[in-house]
Amino acid sequence: MKTYKSILMLVVLLSVSFSWAQQTPASKQKEAITIEGATAHLGNGEVIENSLVIFEGGKITFVGDAKMKIARKGKTIDGTGKHIYPGFIAPTKALGLTEIDAVRASRDEDEIGEFIPHVRSLIAYNAESKVVESMRPNGVLLAQITPQGGEISGTSSIVQLDAWNWEDAAVKVDDGIHLHWPSSFRFNRRGDDRGYKPNDNYQESIAQITSFLQSSKAYGQTNAKEEHAPFKAMQGVFNGSQKLYIYANGEKEIIDAITLAKSEGIKSIVLVGGYEAYKITDFLKQHNIPVLVQATHNRPRFEDEDYDLPYKLPKLLTDAGLLVGIQNASADNFQTRNLPFYAGQVAGQGLEKEKALALITGNTAKILGIDDSYGTLETGKSATLFLSKGDALDMRTNQLLNAFIDGREVSLETHQTELWKRYMTKYENQ
């Protein structure tokens, strides 16, 4: 009986694997492509109403007004009445590391241990993921693949979302280390003592983090006889070749975390989450800390807060002069495809539409350190962009017609679009 069940399970898994086969990634750009007449949203706050965008060999060779006397090259796409955007960028996500949350065998985002900076997310990245594939129709073309769990969860890398394997996907390898700062409070859910209470282990947790950082720093300043993988993996945050991404939300936690990191000589810090960052903007500006704010589609955490605080938080930080991007704090990777609508929510709270766009394009590229090639539509940068029927920050009009990654026209078909077509046919025939 056990043998029969094992064989049956193997057959089911194989059938699922074959039915979920990867789409063939797009081949390299073979001819120049010209998109003429569309409204170009450059990702840096600028807009060209009647634009001309030309790219060849995977690079943008011209961006400007269509009235300019510039020779059109190669295949021409009529963009009249449509909109061009740089590819959206999703930071700090476990895309390609988790397929189905309820199936343990498909989850590879977390490893055993609390201080594991040497765990590299890139080598576990599944380029054939159906979740990754589902990002492209909404314009999400790049992502920072990030391990989860533990206090120092590992090392992230940045990938493009149309590849044969992780080697082909890599845009920036081992870009940063991710530190999850403890909370100074805990929530007691039971009994008469229900509510927020001080975390008695907070100082102990800080002491452990401090000890690990100091030991890692000392390791890099000596000639150790034996290699210590976790300490070795931390050297990039001390020499400036990697960023330290600190996950913290409370005012106290943010100040404690950044103060410690700065005191240990860590050069490049990014705050992730930053729920109460609006209270300490002067402190963040003083230390030149950019913020990747949690997704805007959330409720306030505390009863005495504004009901719309999560909606307007990116605007509050932007108005204060901080460099801000948006990250999806949800544990569900599939929610990442809603990234453009989080930015649209901020525009609905009063932030200029093009500044809201920058939260998921130009700003995020700067924060991740890939703005030399991605995030904006500029001559010489990667032709990672898409053409939409309408406003890509509005879920009603975000309808992609063409998408390109490094000049390669990628498929916009997914398991979801196949199901949509299937059931639309069913109801149309009734």
C-alpha positions as CSV (number, residue, x, y, z in Angstrom):
1,M,0.0,0.0,0.0
2,K,2.8,2.4,0.9
3,T,4.6,1.6,-2.4
4,Y,1.3,2.3,-4.3
5,K,0.9,5.6,-2.6
6,S,4.5,6.6,-3.3
7,I,4.2,5.7,-7.0
8,L,0.9,7.7,-7.2
9,M,2.5,10.7,-5.5
10,L,5.4,10.6,-8.0
11,V,3.1,10.4,-11.0
12,V,1.1,13.5,-9.6
13,L,4.3,15.5,-9.1
14,L,5.7,14.6,-12.5
15,S,2.4,15.6,-14.2
16,V,2.4,18.9,-12.3
17,S,6.0,19.5,-13.3
18,F,5.4,18.9,-17.0
19,S,2.2,21.0,-17.0
20,W,4.0,23.8,-15.3
21,A,6.9,23.8,-17.8
22,Q,8.6,27.2,-18.2
23,Q,7.8,29.4,-21.2
24,T,10.7,29.8,-23.5
25,P,12.6,33.0,-22.5
26,A,12.8,35.6,-25.2
27,S,15.8,35.6,-27.5
28,K,18.3,38.5,-27.8
29,Q,17.1,41.6,-29.6
30,K,17.9,41.1,-33.3
31,E,16.6,44.4,-34.8
32,A,16.1,47.9,-33.6
33,I,12.6,48.8,-32.3
34,T,11.0,52.2,-32.5
35,I,8.0,53.2,-30.4
36,E,6.4,56.4,-31.7
37,G,3.6,58.6,-30.4
38,A,3.1,57.2,-26.9
39,T,3.2,59.2,-23.7
40,A,6.6,58.3,-22.1
41,H,6.8,58.3,-18.3
42,L,10.5,58.4,-17.8
43,G,10.6,57.3,-14.2
44,N,12.5,60.4,-12.9
45,G,9.5,62.7,-12.7
46,E,9.5,63.7,-16.4
47,V,6.9,63.0,-19.1
48,I,7.1,63.3,-22.9
49,E,3.6,63.5,-24.3
50,N,4.3,62.6,-27.9
51,S,7.5,60.5,-27.6
52,L,9.9,58.7,-29.7
53,V,11.8,55.8,-28.1
54,I,14.3,53.8,-30.0
55,F,16.3,50.8,-28.7
56,E,18.8,48.5,-30.3
57,G,21.0,45.7,-29.0
58,G,19.2,45.8,-25.6
59,K,20.0,49.5,-25.0
60,I,17.9,52.6,-25.4
61,T,19.5,54.7,-28.1
62,F,17.1,57.6,-28.2
63,V,14.3,59.1,-26.0
64,G,12.8,62.4,-27.0
65,D,9.9,64.2,-28.8
66,A,8.5,62.5,-31.8
67,K,8.6,65.8,-33.7
68,M,12.4,65.8,-33.7
69,K,14.0,64.8,-37.0
70,I,15.5,61.5,-35.9
71,A,15.6,58.5,-38.2
72,R,13.3,55.7,-37.2
73,K,15.0,52.4,-37.1
74,G,13.9,48.8,-37.4
75,K,10.4,47.6,-36.4
76,T,8.1,50.5,-35.6
77,I,5.3,50.2,-33.0
78,D,2.5,52.8,-33.1
79,G,2.1,54.1,-29.5
80,T,-0.5,56.7,-30.2
81,G,-2.8,57.0,-27.2
82,K,-0.7,54.6,-25.2
83,H,1.9,54.9,-22.5
84,I,5.5,53.8,-22.1
85,Y,7.0,53.0,-18.7
86,P,10.3,51.7,-17.4
87,G,10.0,48.2,-16.0
88,F,8.7,48.2,-12.4
89,I,11.1,46.9,-9.7
90,A,10.0,44.7,-6.7
91,P,12.5,44.8,-3.8
92,T,13.0,42.5,-0.8
93,K,10.8,39.6,-2.1
94,A,11.1,35.8,-2.0
95,L,10.0,35.5,-5.7
96,G,11.4,32.3,-7.2
97,L,12.1,31.0,-3.7
98,T,8.5,30.0,-2.8
99,E,5.9,28.6,-5.2
100,I,3.0,27.4,-3.0
101,D,2.9,28.6,0.6
102,A,1.0,25.5,1.7
103,V,3.4,23.1,0.1
104,R,6.6,22.9,2.3
105,A,8.6,21.2,-0.5
106,S,8.1,24.3,-2.7
107,R,9.4,26.8,-0.1
108,D,13.1,27.6,-0.1
109,E,13.1,31.1,1.3
110,D,14.2,30.3,4.9
111,E,17.1,28.3,6.3
112,I,17.9,27.1,9.8
113,G,19.7,29.6,12.0
114,E,19.4,33.2,13.2
115,F,22.7,34.7,11.8
116,I,23.1,33.2,8.3
117,P,24.4,36.0,6.0
118,H,26.3,33.4,4.0
119,V,23.0,31.9,2.7
120,R,22.7,33.2,-0.9
121,S,19.2,33.5,-2.3
122,L,20.4,33.6,-6.0
123,I,21.4,29.9,-6.3
124,A,18.0,28.8,-5.0
125,Y,16.1,31.1,-7.5
126,N,13.7,29.2,-9.6
127,A,13.4,30.9,-13.0
128,E,10.6,28.6,-14.0
129,S,8.3,29.8,-11.2
130,K,4.7,30.4,-12.2
131,V,4.6,33.2,-9.6
132,V,7.5,35.0,-11.2
133,E,5.9,34.6,-14.6
134,S,2.7,36.2,-13.3
135,M,4.5,39.4,-12.4
136,R,5.2,40.5,-16.0
137,P,1.6,41.3,-17.2
138,N,1.5,44.0,-14.6
139,G,4.8,45.5,-15.6
140,V,7.0,44.1,-12.8
141,L,10.1,43.1,-14.7
142,L,12.9,43.2,-12.1
143,A,13.0,42.0,-8.5
144,Q,15.4,41.7,-5.6
145,I,15.3,38.1,-4.5
146,T,15.6,38.0,-0.8
147,P,15.8,35.2,1.8
148,Q,13.4,35.4,4.8
149,G,13.5,34.4,8.4
150,G,16.1,34.7,11.2
151,E,17.7,37.9,12.4
152,I,20.2,38.1,9.6
153,S,18.4,36.1,7.0
154,G,21.0,36.0,4.2
155,T,22.2,37.7,1.0
156,S,19.9,39.0,-1.8
157,S,20.5,39.4,-5.5
158,I,18.7,41.3,-8.2
159,V,17.2,39.5,-11.2
160,Q,15.3,40.2,-14.3
161,L,12.1,38.1,-14.7
162,D,12.5,36.3,-18.0
163,A,15.4,33.8,-17.9
164,W,16.4,30.1,-18.4
165,N,18.1,29.9,-15.0
166,W,19.5,31.9,-12.2
167,E,22.7,32.6,-14.0
168,D,20.9,34.2,-16.9
169,A,18.5,36.0,-14.6
170,A,21.2,37.8,-12.5
171,V,21.4,41.5,-12.8
172,K,23.4,42.3,-9.6
173,V,24.8,39.4,-7.6
174,D,24.9,39.4,-3.8
175,D,23.9,43.0,-3.5
176,G,23.0,43.1,0.2
177,I,22.6,41.6,3.6
178,H,19.2,41.6,5.4
179,L,18.9,42.3,9.1
180,H,15.5,41.8,10.8
181,W,15.6,44.1,13.9
182,P,13.7,42.8,17.0
183,S,10.6,44.7,18.3
184,S,10.7,46.4,21.6
185,F,7.1,45.4,22.2
186,R,5.2,42.2,21.8
187,F,1.4,41.7,21.4
188,N,-0.3,39.5,24.0
189,R,-3.4,38.0,22.5
190,R,-4.8,36.1,25.5
191,G,-6.4,36.8,28.9
192,D,-7.0,40.0,30.8
193,D,-3.4,41.1,30.0
194,R,-4.2,41.3,26.2
195,G,-2.5,44.1,24.3
196,Y,1.0,45.5,23.6
197,K,3.6,44.8,26.3
198,P,7.3,45.5,26.6
199,N,9.5,42.8,25.0
200,D,11.7,41.6,27.9
201,N,14.2,40.0,25.5
202,Y,14.7,43.2,23.4
203,Q,18.0,44.2,25.0
204,E,19.3,40.6,24.9
205,S,18.5,40.4,21.2
206,I,20.4,43.7,20.5
207,A,23.4,42.4,22.5
208,Q,23.4,39.3,20.2
209,I,23.3,41.4,17.1
210,T,26.0,43.7,18.4
211,S,28.2,40.8,19.2
212,F,27.8,39.3,15.8
213,L,28.5,42.6,14.0
214,Q,31.6,43.2,16.1
215,S,32.9,39.7,15.6
216,S,32.3,39.9,11.9
217,K,34.2,43.3,11.8
218,A,37.1,41.9,13.8
219,Y,37.3,38.8,11.5
220,G,37.8,41.1,8.5
221,Q,40.6,42.9,10.3
222,T,42.7,39.8,11.1
223,N,44.2,36.9,9.1
224,A,42.0,34.1,10.5
225,K,43.5,30.6,10.2
226,E,40.1,29.1,9.6
227,E,37.4,30.4,7.4
228,H,34.1,31.4,9.1
229,A,31.4,31.6,6.4
230,P,29.0,33.9,8.3
231,F,31.7,36.4,9.3
232,K,33.2,36.3,5.8
233,A,29.8,37.0,4.2
234,M,29.5,40.2,6.3
235,Q,32.6,41.9,5.0
236,G,30.8,43.6,2.1
237,V,28.7,45.8,4.5
238,F,31.9,47.0,6.2
239,N,33.9,47.8,3.0
240,G,30.8,49.3,1.3
241,S,30.5,46.8,-1.6
242,Q,27.1,45.6,-0.1
243,K,24.2,47.4,1.5
244,L,22.7,46.5,4.8
245,Y,18.9,46.3,4.7
246,I,17.5,46.9,8.1
247,Y,13.9,45.8,8.7
248,A,12.4,48.0,11.5
249,N,9.1,49.8,12.0
250,G,9.0,51.5,15.4
251,E,10.6,54.8,16.0
252,K,12.8,53.4,18.8
253,E,13.7,50.3,16.8
254,I,14.7,52.4,13.8
255,I,16.9,54.7,15.8
256,D,18.5,51.8,17.7
257,A,19.3,49.8,14.6
258,I,20.7,52.7,12.5
259,T,22.8,54.0,15.5
260,L,24.3,50.6,16.0
261,A,25.1,50.0,12.3
262,K,26.7,53.4,12.0
263,S,28.7,52.9,15.1
264,E,30.1,49.7,13.7
265,G,31.2,51.4,10.5
266,I,28.6,50.1,8.1
267,K,28.6,52.4,5.2
268,S,25.4,51.9,3.2
269,I,22.1,51.3,5.0
270,V,18.5,51.0,3.7
271,L,15.5,51.0,6.0
272,V,12.8,48.5,5.1
273,G,9.3,48.9,6.5
274,G,9.7,52.2,8.3
275,Y,6.2,52.4,9.6
276,E,7.0,55.2,12.0
277,A,9.8,56.7,9.9
278,Y,7.7,59.8,9.4
279,K,8.3,60.7,13.1
280,I,12.1,60.8,12.7
281,T,12.7,62.2,9.2
282,D,15.4,64.6,10.4
283,F,17.3,61.7,11.9
284,L,17.0,59.7,8.6
285,K,18.1,62.6,6.5
286,Q,21.1,63.3,8.8
287,H,22.3,59.7,8.2
288,N,21.3,59.6,4.5
289,I,19.0,56.6,4.9
290,P,16.6,55.7,2.1
291,V,13.4,53.9,2.9
292,L,11.6,51.0,1.3
293,V,8.1,51.5,2.7
294,Q,5.7,48.7,3.2
295,A,2.8,48.2,0.8
296,T,0.2,50.9,1.0
297,H,-2.8,48.6,1.0
298,N,-2.9,48.1,4.7
299,R,-4.8,49.2,7.8
300,P,-3.2,51.3,10.6
301,R,-1.5,49.3,13.3
302,F,-2.8,51.3,16.3
303,E,-6.2,52.6,17.3
304,D,-5.0,56.2,17.7
305,E,-3.4,56.6,14.3
306,D,-4.9,58.1,11.2
307,Y,-7.0,55.6,9.3
308,D,-5.1,56.4,6.1
309,L,-1.6,56.4,7.5
310,P,-0.4,53.4,5.4
311,Y,-1.8,55.0,2.3
312,K,0.0,58.3,2.7
313,L,3.2,57.2,4.4
314,P,5.3,57.3,1.2
315,K,4.1,60.8,0.5
316,L,5.0,62.0,4.1
317,L,8.5,60.6,3.7
318,T,8.9,62.0,0.1
319,D,7.7,65.4,1.2
320,A,10.3,65.3,4.0
321,G,13.0,65.0,1.4
322,L,13.8,61.3,1.8
323,L,14.6,58.8,-1.0
324,V,11.6,56.5,-0.9
325,G,10.6,53.2,-2.7
326,I,7.8,50.8,-2.1
327,Q,8.2,47.1,-1.1
328,N,5.4,44.6,-0.6
329,A,5.5,43.6,3.1
330,S,3.0,40.8,2.5
331,A,4.3,37.3,2.9
332,D,2.3,36.2,-0.1
333,N,4.6,36.6,-3.2
334,F,1.7,36.7,-5.6
335,Q,0.7,40.0,-4.1
336,T,3.9,41.5,-5.6
337,R,2.1,41.9,-8.9
338,N,0.0,44.6,-7.2
339,L,3.1,46.8,-6.9
340,P,2.0,49.4,-9.4
341,F,-1.3,49.8,-7.6
342,Y,0.4,50.5,-4.3
343,A,2.1,53.5,-6.1
344,G,-1.3,54.5,-7.6
345,Q,-2.7,54.5,-4.0
346,V,0.0,57.1,-3.1
347,A,-0.9,59.2,-6.1
348,G,-4.5,59.1,-4.8
349,Q,-3.2,60.6,-1.5
350,G,-1.9,63.6,-3.3
351,L,1.6,62.8,-4.4
352,E,2.3,63.8,-8.0
353,K,1.7,60.9,-10.3
354,E,5.2,60.9,-11.7
355,K,6.7,61.0,-8.3
356,A,4.5,58.1,-7.3
357,L,5.8,56.2,-10.4
358,A,9.4,56.9,-9.3
359,L,8.6,55.0,-6.0
360,I,8.7,51.7,-8.1
361,T,11.1,52.7,-10.8
362,G,13.8,55.4,-10.6
363,N,13.9,55.7,-6.8
364,T,14.0,51.9,-6.2
365,A,16.7,51.5,-8.8
366,K,18.8,54.1,-6.9
367,I,18.2,52.5,-3.5
368,L,19.2,49.1,-4.9
369,G,22.2,50.5,-6.8
370,I,21.2,49.5,-10.3
371,D,20.2,53.0,-11.5
372,D,23.1,53.1,-14.0
373,S,21.2,50.6,-16.1
374,Y,17.6,50.4,-14.9
375,G,14.7,52.4,-13.5
376,T,14.4,55.2,-16.0
377,L,14.0,55.7,-19.7
378,E,17.3,57.3,-20.7
379,T,19.7,56.9,-23.5
380,G,22.3,54.3,-22.8
381,K,20.3,52.4,-20.2
382,S,18.8,49.0,-20.6
383,A,15.7,48.7,-22.8
384,T,13.6,47.2,-19.9
385,L,10.3,48.8,-20.5
386,F,6.7,48.2,-21.5
387,L,3.8,49.7,-23.5
388,S,0.4,49.9,-21.8
389,K,-3.0,50.8,-23.1
390,G,-3.5,53.2,-20.2
391,D,-2.3,54.4,-16.8
392,A,-0.2,51.5,-15.5
393,L,-0.7,52.6,-11.9
394,D,-4.5,52.1,-12.2
395,M,-5.7,48.5,-12.0
396,R,-8.5,49.3,-14.5
397,T,-6.2,50.5,-17.2
398,N,-3.0,48.6,-16.6
399,Q,-3.2,46.5,-19.7
400,L,0.2,45.7,-21.2
401,L,0.6,45.4,-25.0
402,N,4.3,44.8,-25.2
403,A,7.1,44.3,-22.6
404,F,10.8,44.2,-23.1
405,I,13.7,43.1,-20.9
406,D,17.1,44.2,-22.1
407,G,15.4,44.7,-25.5
408,R,14.0,41.2,-25.6
409,E,10.2,41.1,-26.1
410,V,8.9,38.9,-23.4
411,S,5.8,36.9,-23.2
412,L,2.8,38.3,-21.3
413,E,1.0,34.9,-21.2
414,T,0.7,33.2,-17.8
415,H,-1.3,30.4,-16.2
416,Q,-3.8,33.1,-15.2
417,T,-4.2,34.6,-18.6
418,E,-4.7,31.1,-20.0
419,L,-7.5,30.4,-17.5
420,W,-9.0,33.8,-18.2
421,K,-9.2,33.1,-21.9
422,R,-10.6,29.6,-21.2
423,Y,-13.5,30.8,-19.0
424,M,-14.2,33.9,-21.1
425,T,-14.8,31.6,-24.0
426,K,-17.1,29.5,-21.8
427,Y,-19.3,32.4,-20.8
428,E,-19.3,34.1,-24.3
429,N,-20.7,30.9,-25.8
430,Q,-23.7,30.7,-23.4
